[in-house]
Amino acid sequence: MKTMKLLVAGLLLAGTGLTAQAAQYCEVADPSTTPLNVRNVPNQSKSSVVLGTLENGTEVRVRKHSKDKKWVYVSWSKGDQPLNKWSSDKHNKGRYHEGWVYRKYLAGCYNQ
């Protein structure tokens, strides 16, 4: 049954011209002595709020990129590395955390 569902999903994608994209995972690798800031928007302007931080070695999933490709919106399992100060869990119901990080401080990226 599972094989049939995958086959049908593949045919539906083929018919639309869309392709399934592999998820990209990266590891936090901030060269500074402080943890990597996680922000609510992809910049360091006055409107940017630091939601919390991530320690080096934390695996994150890349969800999207900023227009200039310098920032990435990431998520990670709450059990892996919770934010130091999380402002609101209402959107993801406590399953994972998410926010914007500077792309330069991620390394070891791979697709799955």
HELIX and SHEET records of a PDB file:
HELIX    1   1 LYS A    2  THR A   16  1                                  15    
HELIX    2   2 ARG A  103  TYR A  105  5                                   3    
SHEET    1   A 5 TYR A  96  TYR A 102  0                                        
SHEET    2   A 5 TRP A  71  SER A  77 -1                                        
SHEET    3   A 5 GLU A  59  HIS A  65 -1                                        
SHEET    4   A 5 GLN A  24  VAL A  28 -1                                        
SHEET    5   A 5 LEU A 106  ASN A 111 -1                                        
SHEET    1   B 2 LEU A  36  ARG A  39  0                                        
SHEET    2   B 2 VAL A  50  LEU A  54 -1                                        
END                                                                             
